[in-house]
Structures are given as structure tokens and as C-alpha cells.
Amino acid sequence: MTLTSTAAPPTPDHSPPVQGPVHNLTQLVQAFELQHRWPIVSLSEALLRLRILDQGTVDGLLAEDPDLFRSRSHELVTRMVLTDDELQRALARVAGVVEVEALGFEVERGAFDILPLRVAHAHTVLPLGMAADRFLVASWAPTSGDLHRALCSCTGHTVELVWASREAIERRLEVQDRVERAAHAHSAPAIVEEARRRLSPQGGASVAGHALVDDLVMQAMVEVGSAAESEQMASASESAGMVRLVNQMIAEAQRLHASDIHIESNPGEALTAIRFRRDGDLEPYLWLPAKLRAPLVSRIKIMARLDIAERRRPQDGKIDFAEFGGTALELRVAVMPTHDGLEDVVLRLLESAKPIPLSQLGLQPRDLDTIAGFSQRSFGMVLAVGPTGSGKTTTLHSMLAEVNTADKKIWTAEDPIEITQAGLRQVQMNAKIGLTFASAMRSFLRADPDIIMIGEIRDAETAKIAIEASLTGHLVLSTLHTNNASESVVRLLDLGMDPMNFADSLLGLVAQRLVRALCTHCSEPGPLDATAWTALLEEYREGSDLGLAQAQDRLLTAAGVSTPAEVRMRHAVGCDHCGGKGYKGRLGIYEILQNSRSVKQLIQDRARPTEIFDVAVREGMRSLRHDALEKVVRGRIDLKQARTAYR
């Protein structure tokens, strides 16, 4: 097949510039350079110029149905006017795709290392080689978006598709089959066997439960070979096996809803551990041979645009997984130097998600009504507080979803943007260019907002602007890294806030934690004896001035029973649904402090956190301890998980 059509077109104005047969990468690059001179043609014109249909047939089809060559071109195949191959070739000509001669093409050495033969067979494509930063592949259907995405994913490169006939591709792959069988018959599989031996002591890729991962580890081991690590660093990190292994690792973490990937290097010949954090706990995913340690870290550095030669200092970066053939996913990368000149890597998955409805956050009815009331206010400030990873951003976005209507202008400043909502004007912070939370707040106030969300209050300047905005007719939402609601009040006052202004602006604080929820399929209930019930009451009252009768009334109401003998506490068992762990998903534990008249007075008087806490509890607030233990008697979590929220 040549770059030009097999016969002279009716009018030279509609044909590509004349080229000879495209048989190697040099000719193919030259053809790409001439693409901009190609005229735009319609499908009917392409069929004529390729001599697939004659003018009479085209005219007859157009007279019968003018849209047949536009929106319903697939019907040309179902009506047996064209074959699949003929339609795909014509569509490629419409798209301006270069054509090559597959049988005679000089495939670049190593092309089948990047795109293995079995994958080429599966997609009926022929890998041609690298040109500049593109990996060139011949296909009989080069306009297929699904094919393009699949090839980008499995090769780890930006793929450029060209056209070749299906028959020629299949015949060329048969030739490659014979070549590889002959080579395999004369090669000793020592490297592969060594890799399997190294993986076997701790389970290797079998921990992940995917044969594909095992195959990729084997491929990477073969490509690294037996050369010195320093000599293999650059090439091994860009090898097809390592590229695909890293892509598969990230894709698997995303599929399993992991929040982080931990890569932990060990000295000498010890295996490198890869673990996923799921539902707050670390779980083993894969053990890799020491030989793959450096190429793995280097590959991640390359993807994050970090310095692969720097091993002494920590480095931070970001990976846009879509650039490497993956789905829409951003990963925040932290590389930390450890002992013996090694490096550990932690990747946080920042998959763009949709907001969770407030009713699905695990809030008890009284707290749900309180938070919904906060979001309906036209001015004031609401703070979500807690440690990193406690779900603060999720809570704020759920509040915004309640009021995200056409009559509201909502600005958000976030770092990073983890949850997206249509209608919100979301701004990504970038400290390198001076775009900070404080500067974003000042700009938002000039952009006629109704509601402003600030990702985090980190300094006095941001806090001051947030309070001023909340006092001038805006609802302001933000987060703070503190332990509980009452401590957050004192923390902001310590930043230099005026207590009068702060007391007037504050609507409330939502302190929260995330704990593992019991699996609903296998958790089992058990009764409480009198001793255990008394101990539970004392634990509930600890740290507050609640009376025994008041504590018992609260717990019985939460359990939905009238006597302690009816209370049932569930415990984890384990089944197929939860992977034998007894837990499935996570649940929020909340402490919601409303700014009442008495709390406002305490803020103005700079009262201690314990004073604010005691008054709030007397007015009905449930602390983190109270909310967690109430969810224990409701059967949502067990006592072990409850204690992680307040101890």
C-alpha cells in the first residue's frame, strides 16, 4: 500500500501529495511532514479517489439517502455496499491518516518489546517503531478512539496510528510469530526462572491476584537483564515491561479505590514492597525483586518530571495519568531518601470524584439537619476540622451540592481539586506563581460571590480575609487541621483573630474522623452483659459532665431500644464481600458545634476549650466519642473502630 491512492483521482486538487511506497520510519516521518498539505475530503470523495466505489454508485446512494455518507456510514457495511476494511480505509483518508505497506515495512528493532506480539495479535496491529516522542503503529482501523486509548495504555507511550490493510498486517504478524518461536527455542529462560524464584518467598505478584502483573514482572526482569544497575537506570525505567508494570499498578490501585500507593525499598537483595492504603489501612499488593527497585523509582520520577539523578533530597511532583494512556487521574508523588542510598515513594491518588449527598455521609438525623441548616445560610463561616484524610473536603462539597443552584455564584480555592461539580467555579492553587488561598480569597471578593470555599486556613492572613468575607454577606466554608471543634476556636484566636468578629461570623464547626464500617453481609450481633453495659456507659461519659442517666438515655435512644438487655453490639466476621476482613467501606464520625448565644459569649471572653466543650455538650452536642459509641450500639461499627476516632 502506498501513501497515494492506487489510481489517479478524478481531480488532482483532492489527492495527497505524491509519495512513493512508505516502507520505513524515515519515509513515514516525511509523509507526516506533508500532511498539512492534504486537502479535506468527504467520505464519498474518499471512496471515489480510492477507487472503492464508482461515480454512478455514489450518486445513486446520495440520491437515495443524503445522510448515508455522513451520520450513518456504518450502514454501508450492513447493506453490503462496503466491507469493514474498505470503510475503515476511506475513513482514514477523510481523517488524513498516512498509509503504509505493512508487509514490506522495516519495523524498528525493539518495536515488539514495547508492543508485544500477543497484544498486536489481539488488536490486529503492527508496531513500527519510535519517531520523535511518538510510537507508530499500523492498523486497519486507525480512527478508532478505543483502539488508540488501549494502545497508549499498554505501551505507556503516545501512539500515532497509520493505515495498513488487515490482510497485510495479519501476514506480517505471522512472520513475526515464526521469528520469535525460533529465537525462543535457542534462548535459556534463566532470567525468568530467577525472577520467579525471587518472587516466591513472599508470594510475589500472587498477592495481587492477577496473572497480568506476574507477566509484567517477568517481562521487566528480562528487559533489565544482568547488567549493572547504574548502567540500566535510564533504559530499564523506559522499558516496555516497566512502563506497563507501573501503569498496571496505578490502574489496579484506582480499581480497588486505594487512596495511596506505598513503594518501600529495602537494601541488598531484599524484595521491594508495594502496598495500597484502602479504607485507611495498608494492604500488601506486590513484592518486586531488588533488580527492579531502581528502574521502578526512576520510571515514577520520569512520569512526575522529577530529577532521576537526585537521590539525596526529597522530591515532590504530580503525575497526570491520562498523559500515559490511563484514565483521568492525578497522582501526587512524594519521593523520600532512606538509608543505604535508597528511596521510598508514596503516590496519592487524586481521582476527580462527584460529591456525596449529605444523607450518605453517615450523619445522624440531628446532625444532618444541623449541617443542612448551615449550608442554607446566606452569610457566616462554617469550618470542617480534623486530621488529613478525615473527609473534610468531602463534607464541604456535600454542603455545596445542597445549594449549588442556578441563582448562586460559588467560588472554590483548592489544592488540589479532588471533587468537581458542574456550576462551581473551581480554582487550583499554585504557590509558585503566587496563587495562594489568601490571594484567591481577595480575588473572589471582587468576583461577586454568594458562597466561597477555601481549601484550608493555614495562616492569619487567610483567616482574617475569611472572617471579613463572612461578615459582609458571604457564606464561607473552609477546613482546619485541629483535633476537635472546641480546640479549633482557640486555634483561630491564637492566629490573631479578633474574638468579637470571629464570634459574630462563626456559624459552626464540624469535627470529623473516618473509621472502617462493619460489613453488612457478615457482621454478627452479640448481647451485652451488665458489666459490659456499665463499662460502655462510663466510656461514653468520660471527658464530659454528663450524668449516668443522661448517658444511658442517649445510648438507648441511639440503639432504638428501651432497656440495656436489648442492646446488641455487632462484631466483624469476614466473608467474600469484604475480602475476609469483616469491614467494608468507611463511615464518618462527627462532632458538630453550633455557635449558640452562650458559645458566642465564651468565644468573646477567650474561654478555654474545655469550657466551650462542656457548654456545647450540655446544649446537646455529641462529641466524637459520643457519636462513635452511639454508632456502635446501632450496629454500624465495632468498639475497636470507634476508639480510633477519639483515642
C-alpha positions in Angstrom: 0.0 0.0 0.0 1.3 3.4 -0.8 0.7 6.9 0.6 -1.3 7.7 -2.6 -4.3 6.0 -3.9 -3.9 3.1 -6.3 -5.2 5.1 -9.3 -5.2 8.7 -10.3 -8.1 10.6 -8.7 -10.5 12.4 -10.9 -9.2 15.8 -9.8 -5.6 16.3 -8.5 -6.8 19.0 -6.1 -8.3 16.4 -3.8 -5.4 13.9 -3.6 -2.5 13.8 -1.1 0.9 14.9 -2.4 2.5 12.2 -4.5 4.8 9.9 -2.5 6.4 6.5 -3.1 5.6 3.4 -1.1 6.2 4.0 2.7 8.5 1.2 3.8 10.5 2.7 6.7 10.3 5.2 9.5 12.2 7.9 7.6 9.7 7.8 4.7 6.9 7.8 7.3 8.2 10.9 9.0 8.5 12.6 5.7 4.9 11.7 5.0 3.8 13.2 8.3 5.5 16.4 7.4 3.4 16.7 4.2 0.1 16.0 6.0 -0.7 19.7 6.4 -0.8 20.0 2.5 -3.5 17.3 2.3 -6.9 18.8 1.3 -10.1 18.0 3.3 -12.3 15.4 1.6 -15.7 13.9 2.3 -16.3 10.2 2.7 -17.9 10.0 -0.7 -14.9 11.7 -2.3 -12.5 9.4 -0.5 -14.4 6.4 -1.8 -14.1 7.7 -5.3 -10.4 8.6 -5.1 -9.5 5.2 -3.6 -11.5 3.6 -6.5 -13.6 1.7 -3.9 -16.9 3.0 -5.5 -17.6 4.5 -8.9 -19.4 7.8 -9.5 -22.6 6.2 -10.5 -22.9 4.1 -7.3 -22.1 7.1 -5.2 -24.7 9.3 -6.9 -27.3 6.7 -6.6 -26.7 6.2 -2.9 -26.7 10.0 -2.3 -30.0 10.4 -4.1 -31.5 7.6 -2.0 -30.2 9.0 1.3 -28.2 12.2 1.5 -27.1 11.4 5.2 -25.8 7.9 4.3 -22.2 9.1 3.9 -22.4 11.3 7.0 -24.1 10.2 10.2 -24.9 6.6 9.1 -21.8 5.5 7.3 -21.9 2.2 9.2 -25.0 1.2 7.2 -22.8 1.0 4.1 -21.3 -2.2 5.7 -24.6 -3.6 6.9 -26.1 -3.1 3.5 -23.1 -4.8 2.0 -22.1 -1.8 -0.1 -18.7 -1.8 1.5 -16.6 -4.2 3.6 -15.3 -3.2 7.0 -11.8 -2.8 5.6 -13.0 -0.6 2.7 -14.9 1.7 5.1 -12.1 2.0 7.5 -9.6 2.9 4.8 -11.9 5.6 3.4 -12.5 7.0 7.0 -8.7 7.1 7.4 -8.4 9.0 4.2 -11.0 11.5 5.4 -9.1 11.9 8.7 -5.8 12.5 6.8 -4.2 9.3 8.1 -0.9 8.2 6.4 -1.0 4.8 4.7 1.9 2.3 4.8 2.8 -1.0 3.2 2.8 -3.4 6.2 4.4 -6.5 4.5 7.5 -4.6 3.3 7.9 -2.2 6.2 11.2 -2.1 8.0 10.0 -2.5 11.6 12.4 -0.8 14.1 14.3 -3.2 16.4 12.6 -3.3 19.8 9.1 -2.3 18.5 7.7 -5.7 19.6 9.3 -5.2 23.0 7.1 -2.1 23.5 4.0 -3.7 22.0 4.3 -7.5 22.5 3.3 -9.8 19.7 0.3 -11.3 21.6 -1.1 -7.8 22.1 -0.5 -7.0 18.4 -2.4 -10.1 17.5 -5.3 -9.2 19.9 -5.8 -5.8 18.3 -4.6 -6.7 14.7 -2.0 -4.0 14.6 1.7 -3.8 13.6 4.1 -1.9 15.8 6.5 0.1 13.6 8.8 1.9 16.0 9.5 5.3 17.7 9.7 8.6 15.8 10.5 11.6 18.0 8.2 11.1 21.0 5.6 9.0 19.2 5.2 5.3 19.0 3.9 4.5 15.5 1.5 1.6 14.9 -0.2 0.4 11.8 -3.9 -0.5 12.0 -6.7 -1.3 9.5 -9.0 0.9 11.7 -6.8 3.8 12.7 -9.7 6.2 13.5 -10.9 4.1 16.5 -10.6 6.0 19.7 -11.0 2.9 21.8 -8.0 1.3 20.0 -5.9 4.4 20.4 -6.6 4.5 24.2 -5.9 0.8 24.6 -2.5 1.0 22.8 -1.5 4.1 24.8 -2.3 2.2 28.0 -0.4 -1.0 27.2 2.7 0.7 25.7 3.0 3.7 28.0 3.7 5.9 25.0 1.9 8.5 22.9 0.7 6.3 20.0 0.2 7.6 16.4 -1.8 5.3 14.2 -1.3 4.8 10.5 -3.3 2.7 8.0 -2.4 -0.6 6.5 -4.6 -3.4 5.2 -5.8 -6.0 7.6 -4.6 -8.8 5.4 -1.1 -7.3 5.2 -0.9 -6.8 9.0 -2.0 -10.4 9.7 0.5 -11.8 7.3 3.3 -9.7 8.8 2.4 -10.9 12.3 2.6 -14.5 11.2 6.1 -13.8 10.0 7.0 -12.3 13.4 5.4 -15.4 15.1 7.9 -17.7 13.3 10.8 -15.4 14.1 10.0 -15.3 17.9 9.4 -19.1 18.1 12.8 -19.7 16.5 14.6 -17.2 18.9 12.8 -18.7 21.9 13.9 -22.2 21.1 17.6 -21.2 21.4 17.4 -19.0 24.5 17.7 -20.2 28.1 14.9 -18.9 30.4 17.4 -18.4 33.3 16.4 -14.8 33.9 12.7 -15.6 34.1 13.3 -18.5 36.4 15.4 -16.3 38.7 12.7 -13.7 38.8 10.1 -16.3 39.8 12.5 -17.7 42.5 12.9 -14.2 44.0 9.2 -13.6 44.0 8.2 -16.9 45.5 9.4 -16.5 49.2 6.7 -13.9 50.0 4.1 -14.7 47.4 5.2 -12.2 44.7 2.6 -11.0 42.3 0.2 -13.6 43.5 -0.6 -11.2 46.4 -2.3 -9.0 43.8 -4.2 -12.0 42.4 -3.6 -11.0 38.8 -1.7 -13.1 36.3 -1.1 -10.0 34.2 1.0 -8.4 36.9 3.1 -11.6 37.1 3.7 -11.5 33.4 4.7 -7.8 33.5 7.2 -8.5 36.3 8.7 -11.3 34.2 8.9 -9.1 31.2 10.6 -6.3 33.2 13.1 -8.8 34.6 14.0 -10.0 31.1 14.5 -6.4 29.9 16.6 -5.3 32.8 18.9 -8.3 32.2 22.1 -8.8 34.1 23.9 -5.5 33.6 24.9 -3.2 36.4 22.0 -1.2 38.0 23.7 2.2 37.2 24.1 1.3 33.5 20.4 0.1 33.3 18.8 3.0 35.1 17.6 5.1 32.2 16.9 2.3 29.7 15.3 0.0 32.2 12.9 2.6 33.5 11.7 3.2 30.0 11.4 -0.4 29.0 8.1 -1.7 27.9 7.7 -4.1 30.8 8.5 -1.4 33.4 6.2 1.1 31.7 3.3 -1.3 31.6 4.0 -2.6 35.2 3.7 0.9 36.6 0.6 1.7 34.6 -1.0 -1.6 35.7 -0.1 -0.8 39.4 -1.7 2.6 39.2 -4.8 1.3 37.3 -5.2 -1.5 39.9 -5.0 0.9 42.8 -7.6 3.0 41.1 -9.9 0.0 40.6 -9.5 -1.1 44.2 -10.3 2.5 45.4 -7.0 2.8 47.1 -6.1 6.3 48.4 -2.3 5.8 48.3 0.4 3.6 46.8 3.5 3.0 49.0 6.7 1.8 47.4 9.2 0.7 50.1 12.8 -0.1 49.1 14.9 -2.5 51.1 18.7 -2.8 51.0 20.7 -5.6 49.3 18.8 -8.3 47.6 15.7 -7.9 49.8 12.4 -7.5 48.0 10.8 -4.1 47.4 7.3 -3.9 48.9 4.4 -2.2 47.2 1.3 -1.6 49.4 -2.0 0.1 48.9 -3.9 2.1 51.5 -7.5 1.1 51.4 -10.2 2.3 53.8 -7.4 3.8 55.9 -5.3 0.6 56.3 -2.2 -0.5 54.4 -2.5 -3.8 52.5 0.2 -5.7 50.6 -0.1 -5.6 46.8 3.2 -6.8 45.3 6.7 -7.8 46.1 9.4 -7.0 43.5 12.9 -8.3 43.0 15.8 -5.9 44.0 16.8 -5.7 40.4 13.6 -3.8 39.6 13.9 -1.4 42.5 15.8 1.5 40.8 14.0 1.2 37.4 10.7 1.4 39.2 11.6 4.6 41.2 13.1 6.1 38.1 10.0 5.4 36.0 7.8 7.2 38.5 10.3 10.1 38.7 10.1 10.4 34.9 6.3 10.4 34.9 6.3 13.1 37.6 9.0 15.2 35.8 11.5 14.9 38.7 15.3 14.6 38.7 16.1 10.9 38.3 19.8 11.6 39.3 18.9 13.2 42.6 18.8 10.6 45.4 19.8 12.6 48.4 16.9 15.1 48.8 13.1 14.6 49.0 11.3 15.5 45.8 7.6 16.3 45.2 5.7 16.2 41.9 2.5 15.3 40.2 1.5 12.7 37.5 -1.3 13.2 35.1 -2.1 9.5 34.4 -4.1 10.4 31.2 -0.8 11.5 29.6 0.5 7.9 29.9 -2.5 6.2 28.4 -4.5 5.9 31.7 -7.8 7.3 32.8 -8.5 10.8 34.1 -6.4 10.6 37.3 -3.9 12.8 39.0 -1.3 11.4 41.4 0.6 13.5 44.0 4.1 12.0 44.2 6.5 12.2 47.2 10.0 10.7 46.9 11.9 10.3 50.2 15.6 9.2 50.5 16.1 6.4 53.0 19.1 4.5 54.3 21.8 2.9 52.1 21.1 5.4 49.3 17.6 4.0 48.6 14.4 5.9 48.1 10.8 5.3 49.1 7.9 6.6 47.0 4.3 7.5 48.1 1.7 8.2 45.4 -1.6 9.7 46.5 -4.5 9.1 44.1 -6.5 12.2 43.4 -9.2 10.9 41.2 -11.8 13.6 40.3 -14.9 12.5 42.0 -18.5 13.6 42.4 -19.9 15.0 45.7 -21.6 12.6 48.0 -25.1 13.6 49.2 -25.2 14.7 52.8 -27.6 11.9 53.6 -25.0 9.3 52.7 -22.1 10.7 54.8 -23.2 8.7 57.9 -24.6 11.7 59.8 -27.2 11.0 62.4 -30.6 12.8 61.7 -30.0 15.6 64.2 -26.5 16.3 62.8 -27.8 16.1 59.2 -30.4 18.8 59.9 -27.8 21.0 61.6 -25.3 20.8 58.6 -28.1 21.3 56.1 -29.1 24.4 58.0 -25.5 25.7 57.9 -25.5 25.4 54.1 -28.7 27.3 53.7 -27.4 30.4 55.5 -26.7 33.5 53.4 -23.6 34.6 55.3 -21.3 33.3 58.1 -18.5 30.8 58.3 -18.5 27.0 58.6 -15.3 25.1 59.4 -14.7 21.4 58.9 -11.8 20.3 61.2 -9.8 17.1 61.6 -6.6 15.4 60.6 -5.5 14.8 57.0 -7.7 12.2 55.3 -10.7 12.6 57.7 -13.1 13.6 54.9 -13.3 17.3 55.5 -13.3 18.3 51.8 -16.0 15.7 51.1 -18.2 17.2 53.8 -17.8 20.7 52.4 -18.5 19.6 48.8 -21.6 17.8 50.0 -22.8 21.0 51.6 -22.1 22.9 48.4 -24.1 20.3 46.4 -27.1 21.2 48.6 -27.0 24.9 47.5 -25.4 24.6 44.0 -28.3 26.1 42.1 -28.6 28.5 39.1 -29.1 31.5 41.4 -25.9 31.1 43.3 -22.3 32.0 42.3 -19.9 29.7 44.1 -16.1 30.1 44.0 -13.7 27.5 45.4 -9.9 27.6 46.0 -8.5 24.1 46.4 -5.1 22.4 46.5 -5.7 20.0 44.8 -9.1 19.9 43.2 -10.3 16.4 44.3 -14.1 16.7 43.7 -15.6 18.5 40.8 -19.1 19.9 40.5 -20.8 21.5 37.5 -21.7 25.1 38.2 -18.9 25.6 40.7 -16.0 27.9 39.7 -13.1 25.9 41.0 -9.5 27.3 41.1 -6.4 25.2 41.6 -3.8 26.8 43.9 -0.3 27.4 42.6 2.1 28.9 45.2 4.9 29.1 42.6 3.1 31.9 40.8 1.7 33.5 43.9 -1.8 32.0 43.7 -2.4 31.2 47.4 -5.5 30.8 49.5 -5.2 34.3 50.7 -4.7 35.8 47.2 -7.6 33.7 45.9 -9.9 35.0 48.6 -9.1 38.6 47.8 -9.8 38.0 44.1 -13.0 36.1 44.9 -14.4 39.1 46.8 -14.1 41.1 43.6 -15.9 38.4 41.5 -19.4 38.9 43.1 -19.6 35.6 45.0 -22.5 34.2 47.1 -20.5 31.3 48.6 -16.8 30.9 48.9 -15.0 27.7 49.8 -11.3 27.8 50.8 -9.5 24.5 50.9 -7.6 25.3 54.1 -7.0 28.1 56.6 -3.2 27.9 57.0 -2.3 31.4 58.2 -3.6 34.5 59.9 -4.0 36.4 56.6 -6.3 33.8 55.1 -8.3 33.5 58.4 -8.7 37.3 58.6 -10.0 37.6 55.0 -12.4 34.6 55.5 -13.9 36.3 58.6 -14.2 39.6 56.8 -15.9 37.9 53.9 -18.4 36.1 56.1 -19.3 39.4 57.8 -20.0 41.1 54.5 -22.8 38.9 53.2 -21.0 35.7 52.0 -21.2 32.2 53.2 -17.6 31.0 53.7 -16.6 27.3 54.0 -13.1 26.1 54.9 -11.1 23.5 56.7 -8.6 23.5 59.6 -6.2 20.9 60.9 -7.2 20.5 64.6 -8.3 17.7 66.8 -11.9 18.7 67.8 -14.4 21.6 67.5 -13.6 23.4 70.7 -9.8 23.4 70.1 -10.4 24.9 66.7 -11.9 28.0 68.2 -8.8 28.6 70.4 -6.5 27.8 67.4 -8.1 30.6 65.3 -7.9 33.1 68.2 -4.2 32.2 68.6 -3.7 33.2 64.9 -4.6 36.7 65.9 -8.3 36.8 65.1 -10.5 39.4 66.8 -12.7 37.4 69.1 -15.7 39.8 68.6 -15.6 39.4 64.8 -14.9 35.7 64.9 -17.8 35.1 67.4 -20.1 37.0 65.1 -19.0 35.3 61.9 -18.9 31.7 63.1 -22.0 29.5 62.3 -20.5 26.2 63.5 -17.7 23.7 63.3 -17.8 20.1 62.1 -15.0 17.9 63.6 -14.8 14.5 62.0 -12.9 11.2 61.6 -13.3 8.3 59.3 -13.5 4.7 60.6 -14.0 1.3 58.9 -17.6 0.3 58.8 -18.7 -3.3 59.5 -19.5 -5.4 56.5 -23.3 -5.6 56.3 -23.2 -9.1 54.9 -21.3 -10.9 57.6 -21.2 -8.9 60.9 -22.8 -10.7 63.8 -24.7 -9.3 66.8 -23.9 -10.2 70.4 -25.6 -9.3 73.7 -24.1 -7.1 76.4 -24.0 -8.3 80.0 -24.5 -5.9 82.8 -20.8 -5.4 83.4 -20.1 -4.6 79.7 -23.0 -2.2 79.6 -21.7 -0.3 82.7 -18.3 -0.1 81.2 -19.8 1.3 77.9 -21.7 3.9 79.9 -18.5 5.0 81.7 -16.6 5.2 78.5 -19.4 7.3 77.0 -19.4 9.8 79.9 -15.6 10.1 80.0 -14.3 13.6 79.4 -17.8 15.3 79.9 -20.0 16.2 82.8 -22.9 14.0 81.6 -24.9 12.2 84.3 -25.3 8.4 84.2 -29.0 8.5 83.5 -28.4 11.0 80.6 -25.7 8.9 79.1 -27.9 5.8 79.3 -30.9 7.6 77.7 -28.7 8.7 74.8 -27.3 5.3 74.1 -30.7 3.5 74.3 -32.2 6.1 72.0 -29.4 5.6 69.5 -29.8 1.8 69.7 -33.6 2.2 69.2 -34.4 0.0 72.3 -35.9 0.7 75.7 -33.7 -1.5 78.0 -30.0 -2.3 78.2 -30.8 -6.0 77.8 -32.0 -5.4 74.2 -28.8 -3.7 73.1 -26.7 -5.7 70.6 -23.2 -4.9 69.6 -22.0 -6.3 66.3 -18.6 -7.6 65.6 -16.5 -8.3 62.4 -16.5 -11.8 61.0 -15.3 -11.8 57.3 -16.8 -13.0 54.1 -16.3 -12.9 50.3 -17.9 -9.4 50.1 -15.3 -7.8 52.4 -12.3 -10.0 51.4 -12.4 -11.8 54.7 -11.7 -8.7 56.7 -15.1 -8.1 58.3 -15.1 -4.4 57.2 -16.4 -2.8 54.0 -16.0 0.9 53.3 -15.7 3.8 55.8 -18.1 5.8 57.9 -17.9 9.3 59.3 -17.8 10.1 63.0 -18.9 13.7 63.7 -18.8 16.4 66.4 -20.9 19.4 65.4 -20.6 22.6 67.5 -23.2 25.2 66.8 -22.4 28.8 67.7 -25.2 29.5 70.2 -25.6 32.6 72.3 -23.7 31.1 75.2 -20.9 29.7 73.0 -20.5 33.1 71.3 -20.0 34.7 74.7 -17.3 32.2 75.6 -15.5 33.0 72.3 -15.6 36.7 73.0 -14.2 36.0 76.5 -11.4 33.8 75.1 -12.6 30.9 77.2 -10.6 27.6 77.4 -11.5 24.7 75.1 -12.8 22.6 77.9 -15.3 25.4 78.9 -16.6 25.7 75.3 -16.8 21.9 75.1 -18.8 21.5 78.4 -21.3 24.2 77.4 -21.8 22.7 73.9 -22.4 19.2 75.3 -24.9 20.5 77.8 -26.7 22.1 74.9 -26.9 18.8 73.0 -23.7 18.4 71.1 -22.4 14.9 70.7 -18.6 14.7 70.9 -16.6 12.4 68.6 -16.6 9.8 71.5 -20.4 10.1 71.8 -21.1 9.8 68.1 -18.8 6.8 67.7 -20.3 4.9 70.6 -23.8 5.6 69.5 -22.9 4.1 66.1 -21.5 1.1 67.9 -24.9 0.3 69.6 -26.6 1.0 66.3 -24.5 -1.8 64.7 -22.7 0.4 62.2 -19.2 -0.1 63.6 -17.5 -2.1 66.3 -15.9 -0.9 69.5 -12.3 -1.3 68.1 -13.0 1.1 65.2 -15.0 3.5 67.5 -12.0 4.0 69.7 -9.8 5.0 66.8 -12.0 8.1 66.4 -11.3 9.6 69.8 -8.2 7.9 71.3 
